[in-house]
Amino acid sequence: MYTELALHIGGNWLDGGGRKGEDVINPATEKPLARLPHASTGDLDQALDAARKGFEVWRATSAYDRAKVLRKAANHVRERAENIARIMTQEQGKVLAEARAEVLVTADIIEWFAEEGRRAYGRLVPGRAKGTRQIVVQEPVGVVAAFTPWNFPTLTPARKIGASLAAGCAIIIKASEETPGACVELVRCFVDAGAPAGVVNLVFGVPAEISEHLIASDTVRKISFTGSVPVGKHLAGLAAKGMKRATMELGGHSPVVVFGDADPEKTADTIAAFKYRNAGQVCISPTRFYVQEPVYNRFLKRFTEFADAIKLGDGLETGVTMGPLANARRLDAMEAIVQDSKSRGGKIVTGGKRRGNQGYFFEPTVVTDIPDDSKLMREEPFGPIAPIVSFKSFDEVVARANSLKFGLAAYAFTASAQTATAIGDALESGMVGVNSVAISTPETPFGGVKDSGYGHEGGIEGLEVYMVRKFISQA
């Protein structure tokens, strides 16, 4: 049911072959699925050389022909969706329905960039002297080194691969060693669609060793990273030494503001489902719940009922609505958060502990009566723990919501058009959902402010970051 793991360099699939490696673990069973080979230094140098050669071929390919390859890759993803989804559930833990949805959105992302790459227009600027033409053209930035996390094994790589190829770049992608299988299958879709050798390269290994080796190379002209704030800052520093362009999609700690005029039950149903998606292991997951006093008790009651109704188990099993955490580290982190919350006077309304003695299962958890300076309210939980606190006034909740260094996503619910406009303007965040959680689509920009990073993925902005502008003055 799983897949054969390998590196992909210069058009060739490279298996173990005496390379170092590691086991990929099923988080629902804690049993190994397969052995993942690590790229050696020689492999990385080979990937850099292959990407350099692939870039020269790909940049000379017309946007029209590049789009045909991307569309074909998107079609392969859709045709193979069930197989890729099952691989993803085994290695990452999310329930099969969520895995299927991710794979289908992955195909949509690739298809979006296939079309948008044909519209990377330049412009003609009127000259000051007769006979002078002033032309602005867009060109691919060059070879890209991209680094993706374990929580969305195909969606996040697709954003980087799709945009890179649509712009005319070649890419070396280092996907997560904990969830490699789905990305292997994604890359296989591009290869089978006719991407020339060297245009898409896939490597695995010790993250710090790979990132430092690739970013230091003169071949790489741009990096794209999705992951934690500390690692993102480190990689941004490495990129700055070589004056390399960078896109940083880092962590968040998304506030949810529920005003007293919102329907508390309807809002709770909407936002609780979004909270416990992928066991809360989502960078835009709602993670700090501020509910105005008049509707606080009703919201809390309905939210808790939703959490209690979640069926925890192996994501491949019928009827399961939340799978395990992705690794043992997340279990430890959840237990530390619960301990700190209790020590700060927090009340565990439901959940709060590990479930069973096999697999990385942690109960959907609701915490109340917790101060704003507690660990849970200051640090991104990245798990199925929801702190729910009350507030009195608009100005108060804005100050509390904006008090952290994060600014990736934020949500608000209100029946007032005036309040909706005001809160949308007031929240310091790269993305804001007002009466909606639909803040991430292929055609819209995805990115944060403050410590949550810079640059965008998705939308026209997601293509532009892989291109450079050249001004040509012709007399």
N, C-alpha and C positions, 0 to 999 in steps of 0.2 A: 504493500500500500504506500510505502514511502518512495524515495527516489534515489538514484545513484548520484552521489555528490562529487563535484569536480571543480577545478578552476577552469576559466575560459580565457585563453590568451592568444591573440593573433589568429583567431579562427579555429583554434584547436582546444579540445577538452582534455584536461590533464588530471588524471586521478592520483591516488596515493603515491605510487612510484618511489617509495622510500622517503617521501616527505614527512615532516612532523605533522601532527594533527591533533584532533580532539573528538570526543564523542558528542553527538547531538542527542539531547535528552528530551523525552516526552514528559512535559510537566504534569500530566495527569497520572502517570504511572511511575515516574522517576526511572524509567528503563531506557537504555540507549536505542536510538533509531538507526544510526549509521555513523561511520567514521568520516570526519571532514578533513581533507588535506589542507595544510597551511602553505602559503606561497613562500618560497625561499627568497633571499635577496636577488639571486639570479632570475627567478621568476618575475619579480617586480621590475627588474631592468628590462627583461624581455617584454613585459607588458607596456612599459614606457616607450620602447622602440616600436612596438606594434601599433600603439596608439598614435605615435608621431607619423608613421607611414599611412595608417588608416585615415588620419585627418586630412592628409594631402589628397587622397582619393575622394573622401566624402565632401570636402569643401568645394571641390570642382564638380560635384554632382548637383544638378539643378534642384531647386526647391520642389519642383513638380515631381521629380523622380524620388527624392527623399521622402516625400509625402506618401508615395505609393508603398514604399517599404514599411513605413510606420503604420499605415492603415492595414496592411497585411498582418503585421505583428499584432495589432489590436484584434483582428479577427481570429488569429491563433489563440490569443488569450481567452476570448469568449468560447471558442470551441473546446478548450481544455479546462474550462473554469471549474468543473466538478473535481477533476483530478488535482488541480493546483490547490483548491480549497481544502481538500482532505489532507494534503501534505501540510498545509498551513496550520490546520487544527491540531495535527499530531505534534508539530514542533513548537507552536506558540501557545496553544491552549484555548484560544477563543472558540466559541461555539460555531458549528458548521454553517449556520445561516449567516452569521456575521462574516465568516471567511468567504462565503460565496459572494456576498455583497461587496466585500473589499476587492475581490478579483474582477468583478464586473465594472466597478468604478475605475479600477486600474486600466481596463480596456478603454473606457471613456476618456481617461487622461491622455493616453497615447493617441487616440483618434483626434482629440482636441488639438494637440500639438502638431499632428500631421497637417491639419488644415491651417493652423495659425502660422506655421512655418512658411506657407506660401504667401503670407501677407506681411512679411517683415519688410515693409516698404521703407525706402529712403524718401528724400524730397529734393526739389529743385528750388533754390533760393534766388530770386531776381538779382542779377549783378548790377553794380553801380556804373560800369562802363559798357558801352555797346560792344556786343560780340563776346562778352564774358559769361561763362556758365559757372554757377556755383552749385555743386552737387553734394548732398549728404547721403552716404551709403552706409548700410549696416552689414557687418561681416562677422563670422563666427570668431569667438574669442580664442579658440585653440583647443588644446587637450584639457579635459576636465578630470579632476580627481574628486570622487563623491563618496560620502560615508553615511550609511543609513543604520537605524536602530532595529530592535527586534519586535516592536509592538505592531508595526504594519509592514509585513515582510514583502509585499508586492507594491502597495500603493506608494510608499515613500520612494523606493527605487525607480518606479515608473515616472514620477515627477521629474527626477533628475535625468534619467535616460531619455525620456520622451522630449524634454526641452532641449537637451544637448544635441540630440540627433536632428531635431527640427531646425535648430539654428545652424547646423553644419559642423558641429564639433564631434570629436571622438571622446570616449569616456572610459576611465578605469573606475569601476565601482567596487568598493569594499562593503559588502553587506554584512549583517550581523552573523557572527559565528554560531549564535544560539538558534537562529531561524534561517538557515541557508537554503533549504530545499526549495521553498517557494520562489526565491530569487533565481536559483539555478534554472527552474522551469520558465521563469519570465525571460531570462536572457536567451534561453533556447527558442522562445517565440520570435525574438528579433533575428537570431541566426537563421532560423528556418524561413523567415520572411525575406532574406536576401541581404541583410546588412553585411557590407564588405568586411573582410578580415581586418581586425585591429580597430574597428569602429566601436565595438562594445566588448570590453574586457572585464572579467569578474575575478576578484581575488579574495582570499580569506587569510587570517593569521592573527598574530598578536596585534591588537589595534594600534597601540602607540608606535610599534616598530614600523608598521605599514604606513601610517599617516605621516610620520616624520620622514621616511624614505621618499614617498611620493611627492610630498609638498616641497621638499628640498630640491627636487629635480627641475632644471630649467625647462624641461619639456612641458610641465604642467603650468597652465596659465590661469586656471581658475579652480577654486575648491567650492564644494557645496556640502554642508554638514547639517544633519538633523540629530539632536541629542541633548545632553545636559549642558547647563550653563558653564560649569568649570571647564569641561573638555572643549566646548565651543570657544571660550576665551583663549585657551591654549592654542588651538588650531588657528584661530584668527591671528594670533601673534606670529605663528610660523609663516602664515601667508603674507603678513605685512613685511617680513624680512625680504621677501622676493617680489614685493609690489604686485602680488597676485590678487585678482578679484576674488571675493568670497561672498557666499550666501550662508547666513547662519539662522537656522530655525531651531531655537533653543527652548528651554523649559517654560512652563507657565504655572499659574495658580489662580484659575479662573473664578472671579466672583460671580455670584448669581444674586440679583436684587429683585425681590418679589414685593411689589407695592401693595398697599392695603386695598386697592380697588381691583386687583387681579382676582380671577377665580382660583382659589387656593387648591382645590382638588384637581382641576384640569391642569394647572401649572405643575403640581407635584407629579402627576402621571407623566407629563412630558419630560420634565427635567430629571426625574429619577431614572427613567429608561435610558436617558443619555448619560447619566452619571455612571451607571453600572455596565455600560457597554464595554466590552473587552476587559471586564473586571476593573474598570476605572483606569486602565493603563493607556491613556490617551492624552496627548499633550494639550488638547483643547477641552478635556473633560471638565465639567463644572465641579469646583472643589471647595468653594467657600460660599455658604448659603446665608444670605442676609434677608430675613423676612420681617416685614413691618408688623408691629404688635397686633393690630386688629385681626390679622389672618394667620398669625403664627401657629396657634394650636391646631387649627384645621389643616394647615399645610403639613405640619410635623406628623400628625396622625396619618394622613394619606400617604406621605412619603415613606413612613415606617411600614405601613401595610404593604406597599409595593416591595420594599426590601425583604420583608418576611416571606413574600410569595415567590421570590426567585428560587428556582431549582438549581442547586449547585451540583456539578458533576463533570464527567468527561464530555468534551464538546462534540464528540462523535455520537453520543447517545441521544436517542429520541426524547424530546421533552425537556432537555437541559437548557436553561436560559443564561447561565453564567459558568464559565469554565475556570480552571485554576489560574493562579498567577504564573507568570512566565518562567520564574526561576526561584531558587531558595532565598536569594538576596531580598526579593520583594516580600517574602514571608517575614523575614527578620525585620524589615523596615516597618511593616504593618504592626507587628507586635511592639516595636519601640514607640510608635506613634500612640498606640492605645495606652501603653504604660505611662507615657508623658501626659496624655490627656487626663487620665485618672489622677495623677499626682497634682494636676492643676485644677482639680475640682470638677472635671468633666464627667458627665453622666452618660454611660453607654446604654442607649435606649434599646438597641438590638444588635446582635452580632458581637464582634469584638475579639474573636478568637479563631484559631486554625480549626479546620474541619477534617477529621479523620487522621490517619497516621501514614497514608500513602498519597503522594501527589501534593502539589503546592496550593492547596485549597484554603481560602480565607473567607469567612462569612461576610455577606453584605452588612455593613456597619453604619449606624447612625449615632452621632455624638452631640450632646447639647451642653449648655451651661459652661462653655469653655471660653477663656479670655482670648483677646485678640493677639496677645504676645505668646501664646502657646505654640508648640512645635507644629501642630496640625494646621494652625491658621497662618503660620509664617513660611512653612516649607511645603513644596508640592508633594502630596501623598503618593501619587501615581499608583493608586490602588482603590479598593472598594470601600473607602471610609468617607462618610459625608458629615461634616460639622454643620449644624443648623443653629443659628443664633438670631436674635431679634434686633430691630432698630426702630428708632422713633421718627427721624426727619430725613428729608432729602439730602441736605447738606452733610448730615452726620454720616449717612451711608456712603456718599461719594468719597468723603475723606477716608473712611475705612477701606473701601474697595480699592482706592488708588494708593494705599499706604505702602505697598510692597514694591520691590524692584522689578517685578514681572509685569509684562503687558502683552500677552499673546492673545487671549480671548476673554470675553466677558459677556454676560447675559443679563437681561432685565425683562420683567413681565409687568404690564400695566394695562388698564383699560382706557387710559387717558392719552390722547394724541399729543397733548402738550407735554406731559411727563415723558412720553416715549421719545420725543425730540430732545428734550432736555437731558435725559440720562444717556442717550446715544452720544450727545456732544460732550458730556462730562466725564465719561469713563476713559481712562488712559489705556488704550488697548489697540492692537493692530486689527482686531476683528471684534465686532459687537453684534450680538443677536438680540433684537428687541422683539419679544413675543415669538421668537423663532430660535431654533438651534441649527438651522441650515447655513452655516458660515463657511463651509468648505466644499466647493464644487470645482470641476476642472477649469471653468471659464472665469473664476474670480480669484483675486490675489490672496495668497495665504502667507502671512508673516506677522511678526510682532514688533514691539517697540521696547525701549529700556533694555533690561538684561535679557529679554526674550529674543533678542537678535536683530538682524537687519537683512534687507533683501526680501524677495518674494518668490514663491512657487505658485504656479497656477496663473491663469489669465494671461493677458498680454505682457504683464510685468514679469511673469515667470519665464517668458521667452527672451525678453530684453536683457536679462541679467547674464545670458550666455552669448551676447553679441557686443561688439564694439562699434562705435560710430567713426566714420572717416569722412572728413571734409575735403572735397576736391575742387580747387579753383582752376578753371580751364579758360584760357584766352585764345 
